[in-house]
């Protein structure tokens, strides 16, 4: 009895510490996001460009957050705009913490996103992103509980790992669709694992509206689900997913037909040169260590997460062909699986053999 009470108290404290960490870390991540180059008025993926549909392709086709924010604006009474804007203005410019962030990032010219005409839009965008970030942490907890039901330390550490990966990525090329992408990837993985296919297909459509990276989920479905589903059901929902993906993307292309593609990429030779100049044997050792961390006791790891690892070479090929050598956001989709695998390994290493 005493032992059971002790375990209950330990588990309660562990969950409480995990929740406190998640909230504190999420606030820090938001500071990194607001300071990020593209989010705070610098670049083609800034809130104003996305909201006004003036962003070039492919960014303009990532419309979930803009549509949500426009809906919230439409629901706001006109009489509330002035007091809300005034309150936000005071918070941003009279609060030493927030004003220091803005002036550190933009010491000369203040971006349009945070002038009084766009301040409410900017604040709603930040709020929606923060809610998606919190929802991502919560879904990672649920996913870890589903995959590792007997290991509370793995569940808590999965949430910690998922959030600790983000700050460095939010400080560069930060965008409004990043946190929704993580949220949908984690949630779709959970729903796929539970085989709730009606919810899965509805969520896939929303994920595709947010970003085309949902195609990786479809690939994982074909690799994983055929091992746990009847063949007819697996094939039916696989074809349905492809139809949903194509339908959503075609609808976006029709809605924004004049979008200009100004995507700047580094060619293969630029990637090779950057790797030759910027990486060393220590980088290779770091990658080898990361691979060992993710595959330790591979026989005990959930197959659905291992199928996600198979997407890394595909993402790497896409990064070589379509990405910048210092922009790793193309690998965002694999973050949930990486967090879960790393947490499982770290907990396994602490257990007595």
N, C-alpha and C positions, 0 to 999 in steps of 0.2 A: 504493500500500500504506500509506504513512504517512498519507495523507489519510483512508483508510478506518479506520485505527486511531484517528485523531483524532475522527472522527465517532462511532465506537463509544463512546469515552470520554465524549464530550459527551452522547450519548444516555443512557448509564448514569448520569451525574451528574444529568441532568435528571429521570430516573425516580426516582432516590434522593431528590432534593430534594422531588419531588412526594409521595412516600410519607411523608417526615418531616413535611412540612407537613400532610398529611391526618391523621396521628396526633395531632400537636400541636393542630390546629384542632378535631378531634373531641373532645378532652378539654376544650377551652375551651367548645365548644358544650354539652357535658354539664353543665358548671357553670352555664351560662345556663339550661339546661332545669331543673335541680334548683332553681334560684332562681326559676323561672317560677311565676306565681301559681297556676295550676291543678294543677301537678304536685306541689307541696310542700304539700298539705293545705289549699288554699284554693279552694273552688269545687266545682261539681257533677261535674267531670271528673277529680277527684283519684283516685289509685290505689285508695284504700280504697273509694270509692263505685263505681268501675268493677268492682272485684273482687267486691264484695258484691252487685252488680247493683241497687244503690239509686240509681244515677245516673238522672236523668230522660231521656226520649227527646229527641233521637235518640242521645244519647251511649251509652246502655246497649246499643244495637244494634251498637256497634263493639267486637267481642268477641275479635278475634284475639289480642291481647296478654294480656288476662285469661285466656283459655283456655290459652295457652302457660305463663303463670306458675303457674296452678293445676296444670298437668301436672308442672311442675318440682317444685312443693311435694309433690305426691303421690309423686314418685319419690325424695324425700329421706327417708332413714331417720329414724325418730322419735328415735333416740339422738343424731342429729347436730344437732337443732334447738337444744338448749341451748348447746353450744359455739359454733355459728355465730352465734347471737344475741348471746352474750357478746362474741365477737370483733368483730361489727358495732357493738355498743354502745361498746366501747373505741375503735374507729376513729372513730366519729361524735362522741363526747363528749370524748375525751381527745386527739384530734388537733386542733391549733389551727386548721388550715385548714378542715376540715369543720365544726367547731363554730362557727367565725366565720360561715360561710355560713348556718347554721341560725339563729343568734341575730340576724344582720343582717336576715333575712327575718321572723323571729318573735321579737321581743325579749321578749314577755310570755307568750303561750300557745303551747306546742309542739304541733303537729298530731298527730293519732292515728297518721298514717302512719309516724312515726319514734319512737313509743314502743316499748318492748321487745316488746309483743304483736304489732305489725305490722311490725317492723323487717326481718325476713327477706323478707316479701312486698314491701316497698318496695325492698329491695336487688335482689331478683330482677327487679322491674319495670325498675329503672334499668339493670341488666345487659342484659336483653333489648333495651331501647331502644338501648343503646350498640352492641350487635352489629348491630342493624338500621342504625344510622348508618354504621358501618364498611362494612357490606355495600352500602349506598347509594353510598358513595364508590367502592367497587370496581366496581359495576355501571356507574357513570357513566364510569369508565375504559374498561370493555369496550364500552360504547355509543359512546363517542367514537372508539375504535379501529375500530369497525365503520363509522361514518359518515365518519370522516376518516382513512382508513388510511395516507395518505402524509404526515401532519402530526403529528409527535410533540409540537410545541409546543401545538397545538390540543388534543390529548388531555390533556396535563398541565394546561393552563389551564382546561379544562372541569371537572376535579376541583376545582381551586382556586376557580373561580367558584361551583360547586355548594355548597361548604361555606361560603364567605364570605357567602352570602345568608342563612344560617340564624341566627346569634346574635341579631340584633335581633328575630326572630320568636319565638325561644325564651324571651325575657324577658317575654313577655306572652301570656296564653292558651295556655301550653304544655301539651301533652297527650301521653299515652302512645302515641297512634296516629299521630303526625305523621311520625316517621322511617320506620315501616313503610309509610306512604302514599307517601313519596318513593321508597323502595326498590321498591315494586311498580310505581309509575308508570314508573320508569326501566327496570326489568326487562321489563315488558310491552311497552314501546316497542321494546326490543331484540329480544325474541322475535317480536313482530309484524313487525319489519323483516326478520328471518331467515325468516319464514313457517313457524315451527315451531308449528303450530296446536294440537296436542295439549297440549304444555307450556303454551301460551298460555291455553287454556281452564281448565286446572287452576290456574294462577296467578291468573286472573281471579276464580275462586271464592274463593280466599284473600284477594285484594285486597278483594273485596266484604264478606267477613267482617270485615275490618279497618275499612273505611269505604265509604260509598256513593259516594264520589268516583270509584270505578272506572267509573261511567257515562260519564265523560269519555273513558276509554280506548275504550269501545265506540263512542262518537261518532267518535273519530279513526280507528278501524278502518274504519267505513263510508265515511269521506271518503278515506282513503289506500289501503286494501287493494284497492278496486275497480280501481285503476290498475295493479296488479301481479299480480292473481290472476284466474283464470278466473271468469266470472260465477257459475257454479253453486257453485263452492267458496266464493267470497266470500259469497254469499247464505246458504249452509248454515251456515257458521260465524258469520255475523252473527245469524241466528235463534237458534243455539245459545247465543250469548253472552247474548242477552236472556232466554232461558229460565233460564240459570244465575243471572243477576243476580236475577231475580224469585224463583227458588226459594230462594236463600240469604236474601234479605230476608224472605220469608214465613216461613221456618223460624225466623229470629230473632224475628219478631213473635209467633210461636206459643210460643216458649220464654220470652219476657218479655212476656206479654200485659197486665200491669198497669202497664207503664211510663207515667209521667206526663210529658206534654210541657210543660216549663216554659221552652222556648226563648224567650229574650228577644231581640227584634230592634228595630232602628230603622226607622221608616217612611220612605217616600220623602222626606217633608218634612224629617225629621231629618237625612237624608243631605245634602239640598240646603243646609240651614242650616249643617251642619258644613263642607261644601265652601266655602260663602260666607265663613264666619268663619275657617276654618283654612288655606285654600289661597290662593295668590296667583299672579301671572303667572309667578313663578319656578318654581312647581310645574308649571305647564303647560309651561314650557320644559324642565323636567326630564323630563317624560313624553315630549315631542317628541324629546329627546335619546336616551331609552331606546328609542323606536320606531326611530330612525335606527340605533342600535347593533345592534338585532336584525334589521334588514332591509337593511343595507349589503351590496351585491353579492348581492342576493336570488336572482339566477339561479344562483349557485354553492352555495346552501344546500340541504341535504337536504329534499325535499318533506315527509317525515314530520314534521319539526320545524315547518315552516310550517303544516301542518294543525293542529298543537298550538296555534299562535298564534290560529287561528280559534276556539279555545275561550275565549279571554280575554273577548270580548263576552258570551258565555253566562255565564261566571263573574261578570262585572261585573253583569249583570242579576240573578243570584241574590244577589249581595252587597247590591244595592239593596233587594231584597225581603225577604231572610232574614237579613242580616248586621248587625253593629254597625259604625258608621262608623269605629271605630278598630281593628277586627279584620279583618286581611287574610289570615287563614289559609285562607279560601275559595279563594285563588289558589295554594295550595301545589302543586296538581297540575301547574301549568305551569312550576314551577321547573326541572325537568330540561331541558326544551326551551329555556327562557330562558338557562340556563347554557351550553348547547352553542352556541346562536346567538351569544351575546355573545363566547364564546371564539373562535369562527370569525372574527368581525369584528375583534377585537383583533389576532389574528395576521395577518389580511389587511392591516390598516393598517400593520403593521411591514415588510411585504414591499416590495421595490422593484418599481415599476410597469414 
